């Protein structure tokens, strides 16, 4: 359901961005992008309490053997609800500060951002419903909720724009999405998981609040760092170069931003399950699972980066016009930044499951500060291309070395032993991307059909080149049992057809499994 939601967002977004540019203008569209980024800073006010809730629910579920048998869940949710209500006044103060400090000129722009900030503050306590449903791993319903709420909000915004409400239409559409999602998730908790809802005054006890807040404060440091690492470039460009410059920068990175959600979603949705594993399994099992997730994320992210480099110029030119494309160098750097950040994310989730919160939070905060400072300096010097360069500098200098040294130490292996299994993928990826970049500099695809064809060919080439890497990795141990049923179905279907026509090859009475699907594939990770 999550991927269905992403596909829907992509398809509608292809139409929505040109529609907004034509209806509200480039300046106001830039203000909208800045306003969305401001919300990322406002989310820091929860000091990590909401961010911890899915993991705490998963821990309690793992200890009890299921949500129905856990007596801890009402206490955990009740304590979190009380803390969120205490935080709401501070959210209002931070919202007022953001409204005063944002680089906005006209009164209409300030009124529009103000409406979003006020709505966010009022809806802040309702975030607990999403965190609770995520912790209970009711992910299919979450996906359906996102689809319904986003569709309703988008339809509201488009309808209001057509009737002349202008920039305020986007704010009202966003508010509609948030309110509907919160209502649906609250109803889901009430009907499917009534035993986890606090029902007594004692369920809202503050017992254990001190330790919970300490863990939340460490998590909040990571939250503070996230907007600095991901999205600060938009605010810096808007401040230094003006809102209109944000639009081509955002359009050039749009395809990366949309596709980047796929491996990121895989990692994020794995957190409750990994946390439940941590409560009941060995450290070696966690390391095996996170190693497989690392390889899955890198292979998926690398494929997306390769396709983006091949088609991004044609995509942006077809989508919003060639004048909104920031150049092949900017496109390449944005794609590589996505890849490096995804690689670091696999380390972050591994450390989170190992319980290394303090070290992780400090590393993320330093990375965020370095990225922000480097991006500001490079944007002032080089223009928009300094945005991805600053992010690459931060992750390569700070997060990747620190996080992977920590994981290697925790796993009892050398750093070289930890990274060696990634080398077969790395050198192939470098050759593919370099070839794609050289080709598009001389001849980029034109129009939708050429762009779609080149993208399909690029994806197929990547799959053919990387299939052997996947088969010799620890990831294959998880893919193989899931591929066999599909493979056997196809073999049976084709085998039956061949038998009926007298053309069954090999003289065998039926299909056999290929050796590579039966024998376990092993590598340095076992």
N, C-alpha and C positions, 0 to 999 in steps of 0.2 A: 504493500500500500504506500509505503514511503517513496518508492521509485515511481509509482503511478502518479503521485502528487508532484514529483519533480518533473516528470514528462509534461503534465498539464501546465505547470508554471512556465516551462520552456516554450511550449506551443503558443500559449496566450501571450507570453512576454515578447515573442517575436513580433506580434501585432501591436502590443500595448505601448512599447517604447516609441515607435514612430508616431502612433496616435497621440501620445502625450506631447511629443516635441511639436507636432503640428497644432495642437489645441491650446497648450499653455505656454509654449515657447521654451527656448534653450535655457534662459536664465532661471525661470521658475522650476524647470525640471532639475537643474543643478541644486536649487534650494531644497527640493524634495530629497535628493540623494544625501545632502548634508544633514537634513533632519533625521533621516533613518540612521545615519551614523551616530548622531547625538544620543539616540536611544541606547546604543551600546554602552555609552559612558554612564547613562542613568541607571542601567542594570547593575552597576557596581555597588549600589547602595544596599544590596541585600547581604553584604559581608559573608557570602558563601553559604548562607543557611539553606536557600532553595537548591543550590547546586549540590549540596551534600545529601539531600533528602532521597533521591533515587538510590544512591548507594547504601544509605542506612536501611531503607526498606528491603533492598536485596539481601543485605547481611542478615536481617531478622528473618526473612523468608528462608534463607539457606539454613539458618540454625534450627528453625521449626519444621523444616521439610515441606513447607507450603504456606501460602498466605492464610488459608482457612484455619490453620492450627497455631498461628502466631498470636500470642497475647501482647506482644510488644508493639505491634503496628499502631493501635489507637494512641498509645502513649507517645510514640515517635511523631505521628502526624499532629497530635494535639499540641505537643511542645513546639513544633515548628510553626504551627498556626499562630501561637501566642507571640513567638519571636517576630514573625512577619508583621503582625499588627503593631508591635513596638517600633519597628523600623520605618513604618510608613511616614511619620512626620519628617524623618531625616531625608527620605526620598523627595518630599516636597521641597525641602531646603535646597537639595542638590539640583532639582529641576529648575528652580528659580535662578540658581547660579549659572547653569548652562544657558538659559534663555538670555541672560545679561551678557554672557561672554561670547556667544556665537557670532561669527562675522556676517551679520545680516543688516541690510540697509533699510528697506522700505517697511512701513508699518504693516502692510499686508503680509510680508514674509515673517515678521515677528509674531503677528497674530496667528498665522498658520502653525509655526513651530510651537507657540504657546499652547494652542489647542491640543496638539499631540502630547506635550509634556504633562498637561493637566490630566488628560485621559489616562496616560500611563500611570500617574501617581494614584488615581482613583482605582484603577484596575490591578495595582501592584499586589494586593493580598490574594487575588484570584490565581496567581501563578502556582500556588500550591497544588491545584488540581492536576495540572499537567505533570508536575514532578512526581506526584503520587501515582498516577497511571503509568508513567514511564518506569518507576521503580517496581511496580507490579507486573511489568512486561506485557501489558495489554497493547501491544504495538500495532496490531491490525486495526483496532478501533481508533488509536491515535492517528493512524494514516487516513482513515475515513473522515475523521473530524477535521483534519487539516484541509482535506479536499473540499468538504462542504463549507467550512468557514471562509477559506480563501476565495472560493467561487462567489459566495455571497458578498464578501467585501469588495472584490474586483468589480462585480456587476453594479454594486452601489456607486462606486467611484466613477465608473464609465457613464452611468446614467446621469449622475449629478454634473459631470463635465459637459455632457451634451445639452443639459438644461441651463448652462451658464454659470455654475458655481465656481469655476476656475480652480485655483490651487487648493481651496478648502475641501474640494471633493475628495482629494487623495487622503486628507486627514480623516474625513468621515468614513471613507471606505476602510481605512486601516483600523479605526475604532470598531467598526462592525465586525471585522474579522476577529479581533481579540475578544470581544464580548461573546460572540456566538461560540467560539472555541471553548472558552471558560465554562459556559453554560452546559455544553454537551459533555465535557469531561466531568463536571460536577455530577451530572445526572448519571453518568456511567459508574462513578464511584458509589453513588447512593443505591443503585439497582443491582450491580454485580458484586461489589465488595462492601456490603453494609457492615461487616464485622470489623473493618479497618477504620471506620469513621468514629471519631471520639463522641461518646454518648453521655459521659458523666463528667462532672466538674473535676474530678481527680485526674481525668485523662489530659487535662490542660496543665498539669503540674510542671513546674520548672526544675524538677529533679534532674540532675545531670546536665543542666544548661551550661555550666562553666566549661566542662570538657567539650561539649558540643560546639560552643562558641569558639573555643580555641582551634578546633579543627576547621570550623567555618572561616575563621580569620586567615588561616593558611590558604584555604581554597579561594578566599576573596583576593589574595595577592595574585593568584593566577588569573582571576577574572579581571583584575585591574590591568594586567599585562596584555590580555587578549585584544582589547581595542587598540592598544599601542602597536601590537604586532600585525593586526589585521584590520585595516580600515583607517588608520591614522593618516595614511597617504592622501585620502580623499579630503580630509579636513585641512591638511597642510597645503595641498594644491588650491583648494577653495580660498584659503586665507591669502596665500602668496600670489596666485595667478588669476584668481577670480572664479566665481561659480561656473561661468561659461566654459572654462578650461576643463572643469571636472567631467563634462559630458563626453568628449572624445576619449578621455582617459578611461572613464567607466565603460563606454561602449567597446573599447578595445579589449578590456578585461572581462566583458560580460560573458562570453562563451566559457572562459576559464572559471569564472565565478559560478556559473550554473553547473558545469560538469564536475567541478571540485566537490560538490555536495555528495557525489556518489560514494567515493571511498571514505569521505568524512562521515557519512551516514552509517556506513558499515562499522566504523570504529565506535561511534557514539552509541549505537544501539547494542553494541557488545558489552558496554560497561556494566549494566545490571547483571548480565549473565556471568561475566568475569568476576564480579564482586561476590556472587553466590558461590562460584567455584572456590574463591579464596576462603570462604567460610567453611568449606567441607572437603577440599582437595589439597594435594601436596603442591609445594612450590615448583617441583619439576613439571607437573601437569600444567600449571599456570604459564610457565616459561614456554612449554611446547605450543600451547594455544596462542600466546602472544607472538611467538615466532611465526606461526602460520599466518596470523593477522598482518604482521609486518610485511611478509612476502606478498600476500594478497593485495594489500593497500598499495605497495610500491608497483606491482605489475599493473594494477588497474590505473593508478595515477600516471604511470609512465605512458600507458597507451593513450590516455586522454591528452597528455602534454604533446605527444607525437602528432595526434590528429589535429590539435589546435594549431600547432606550428604550420601544418600543411594547408589548413583551410581558413584561418582566421581573417585574412585580408579579403578573401572572396565573401565570407560570411558577413562581415561588417559592411562592406560595400553594397551587398544586396539588401541588407537589413535596414540600415539607416543612412546609407550614402557614403561614398569614399571620403568625403571631407571629415567624417567622424572617426576615421581610422588613424591611430597614433603611430603607425609604422611597424615594420617587421621586427625591428630590434626590440621595441617595447613589447610586442606580442610574445617574442621568444623569452624575454626576461620574466614576464608575468607567468608564463607557463612553467618555467624552471623554478620560480618562487613557489608556485603551488606544489610542485613535486617535493621540494626541500621541506616545506612546511608539513606536508603529509608524512614524510619520512620521520620528521621530528614528532608528529602526533602519535605515531606508533610507539615511540619511546615514552612519550608522556603517559599513554594509557597503561603501558607495562609498569611504569613506576607507580602509577596510581594504584594498581592492583597489588603491588608489593608493599604498599603502605608508606611509600617514601614521599609523603606530602610536603613536609617542610623543605626538603632539598629541591623538590620539583617547583614549589612556589617561588623560592628565592631565584632559581634559575630562570623561570619564566619572567619574573619582574625585571631582572637584569637585561634579559633579551629584549623585553618591551622598551625599556629606557634606551638601550643602545640602538634599537631599530628606529625609534622615534627621532633620536638625535641625528642618526645617520641619514634618515629620509629627509629631514628638514634641511640639512646641509647640502645633500646631493640635489634635492629639488631646486633649491636656490641657485645652485651652480649649473646643473645640467637640464633643468626643466622637469616635466612629468616623468621622464625615464628614470629619474633619481628615486622614485617611489619603490619599484621592485628591487632596485639595487640596494637601497637601505635595508629592506627586509631580508634580502639574501645575506647581506653583511652580518646582520644580527643573529640569524639562525646558524650561520656557519662558524662564527666566532664564539658564540656563547652556548646556545642550546644543544646543538648536535654533539660537540665534544663532551660537555658536562653530562648530558643524559646518557649517552652510550657508554661512557666510562662507568657510570653508576650501575647500569644494567649488567655490564660485563662483570663488575665486582660482585654484584648480588648473585649472578648465575654461576660464579666460580670459573669463568673462562676469560681468556685474554681478549683484548679489543679486536685484535686481528682475527681470532677465532670466531668472534661474534659477527664480524663484517665479511668474512671470507665467502660465506654462501651467497652473498649478494653480488659478487664480482661477475659471474656469468650473465646476469641481467644487466649490469652497469655498462660493460663495454659494448654490448649490443645496442642498448638504448642510446649511447653517445653517438654511435655511427648512424643510427636511424635518424635522429634529430638533426645532426649536422647535414645529412643528405637532404632532408626535407627543407631545411632553411636555405640551402644553396639553390634548390629548385625554385622555391617560391620567390626568391629575390629576382629571378629572371622571368618567371612565368607563373603568375598567381591565377587561380581559377576565377572565372567570371560568371556571374549569374548563379541562380539557385541550382540548376541541374548539374553544372560543372562542379560546383562546390560540394554537392551531395555525392557525386560520383567519386571525386578525389578523396573525400572523407571516408567513404566505404572502402576504397582501395587501400588507403592508409591503415584503416583498422584491420583489414584482412592481412596485409603485409606484417603488421605488428604481431598478430595472432600466430602466423606461420613461424616467424622468427623466434617467438618467445615460448612456444608450446613445449619445446624440449626442456627449457629452463624450468617450467612449471612441473614437468614430470619427474625431474631429479631433485626436487625440493621437498622440504617437510610439509609444504602446503598440499602436495599430491596425496598425502595420507588422509587428508580430510576431503579432498575432491573425489578421489577414486571411488569410495563407497556410494557417493551420490551420482556419479556418472554411470556406474555399471547398470542400474535399472534402465536408464534411457538407452544405453548402448545395446543391452539385451533385447529391448523392445524392437529397436531398428533391425537388429540381426535376425530376430525371429520373424518379423514381417517380411524382410527380403528373402530369408531362407525359405519361408513357406511359399512365396511367389515363385522362387526358383524351382522348388520341388514340384509344384503343380505344372510347370511348363517343361519339366524334364531337363532343366539346365542347372541343377544344383551342382556346384563345383566341389571337387576334392573327394567325392565318394563318401563323405561322412553323413550320417543320418540326420544331423542337425547342427546348428551353429555352436561354435566353441568360443570361449572367452579368449581374447588375445593375452599373451603372456604378460604384457605390460600392465594389464588391468588386474592380474591375479597376484603376481609377485610384488611384494612391497618395495617401493622405491625409497632408498635411503641416501643420506648425504652426511656431511660433517656433523649435522645436528642430530643424527640418529634416525 
